Amino acid sequence: MPITANDTKRKSWLEVPENSDFPIQNIPFGVFLTKENVVTVGTRIGDYAIDLGALQQLNYFEGIDLTDDMFMQDTLNDFISDGKKTWRLVRNRIAEIFDAENPQLRDSTKHRDIVIFNIDDIEMQLPVLIGDYTDFYSSKEHATNVGKMFRDPENALLPNWLHIPVGYHGRSSTIVPSGIPVHRPMGQTLPVGHDTPVFGASRLVDFELETAFITTDVNVMGENIPTYEAEDYIFGMVLLNDWSARDIQKWEYVPLGPFLAKNFATSISPWIVTMDALEPFRTKGPKQDPTPLPYLQIKGKKAFDIHLEVSLKPEDQEETVISKSNFKYLYWSMSQQLAHHTSNGCRVNSGDMMGSGTISGPTPDSFGSMLELTWGGKNPLKLKDGSERKFIEDNDTVIIRGFCENNEVRIGFGEVSSQLLPPFIR
């Protein structure tokens, strides 16, 4: 089935600002709350949010096999469960409805008033009920930088890193959409020069520049999925800030890895950009040496050219861009991550989320965390207001943006923006 929604010649009768992340060729999916306190599944074109539940009730999806309440829910899980054919049919239909040459909705004032909202008049929600969250560690540059800082610089990568997509199981209960503030976590740390730990607020709170992909129902328990099928089970992608408390992590991570240093908060962008929308931006990832084991081998272009940017904004001050990276730098692809995740028969369900791990590039200005950008705090960053940062301070806001662009179209994710608040102390 062709992806007609990607037609770069198509224009919308809705106004789309120049350089918008959301032209009619994007058509992401999300969940939002209207001014009337109605929660609905929706999409976005330009600066307009579109109520897909209302569109369905008005029979604009006639001929597509959908349950009666598919878009009148507070999550996308059921829609995602319907699979790739349904996603493509719906996205193609939305493109037709909002095509500049289609008068059906364009010329119906009554229907437009029900369906279309100004983006400033809605409140974005978490788009899926996330059952499980896995965070990978798939940037060779990031893993190497961390290895140099905390282990032998000559052997920065652990022996397994070039052979498997390393990951850990995260906490889905504290995944929040953009705009929800995060409190500085409390925890155990071992201060320099001390023999016993103390309990208190983390002093080294960090961001991690990541993306994540959302899955449909992938397999039954015991079944593994090959790399060449993996993308069929990926609905789309979001931007992700996997907050980290470096001092808590340093004390707790041996021998089982990250725990309280990571599970206090993970922030994501609220619009899920589909893999269909990202199709024009495929590219090859880094050369893998040694060659992965057969079950992890891939052919063709399995990476995507997604420009990523991080800004830090002190309270009531101008933001400063502190990092520019790209998704294509990831050593392990999404196909390899999902194939590895199911290689032992682990079940993956609709609405599960897989984080990429910190995405660092090859140059110091492309590193994906404060840990790397300041090299453990040794080289503070200078911001536009004249202040300096080694790590994130209270009331700072971290903003991550991402987009793809070629000569014909720009497809973006919007942003994930989160403010760090002081500790929540009872």
Secondary structure, 3 states (H helix, E strand, C coil): CCCHHHCCCCCECCCCCCCCCCCCCCCCEEEEECCCCCEEEEEEECCEEEEHHHHHHCCCCCCCCCCCCCCCCCCCHHHHHCCHHHHHHHHHHHHHHCECCCHHHHCCHHHHHHHEEEHHHCEECCCCCCCCEEEECCCHHHHHHHHHHHCCHHHCCCCCCCCCCCEEECCHHHEEECCCCEECCEEEECCCCCCCCEEEECCCEECEEEEEEEECCCCCCCCCCCHHHHHHHEEEEEEEECCEEHHHHHHHCCCCCCCCCCCCCEEECCCEEEHHHHHHHEECCCCCCCCCCHHHCCCCCCEECCEEEEEEECCCCCCEEEEEEEHHHCCCCHHHHHHHHHCCCCCCCCCCEEECCCCCCCCHHHCCEHHHHCCCCCCCEECCCCCEECCCCCCCEEEEEEEEECCCCEEEEEEEEEEEECCCCC
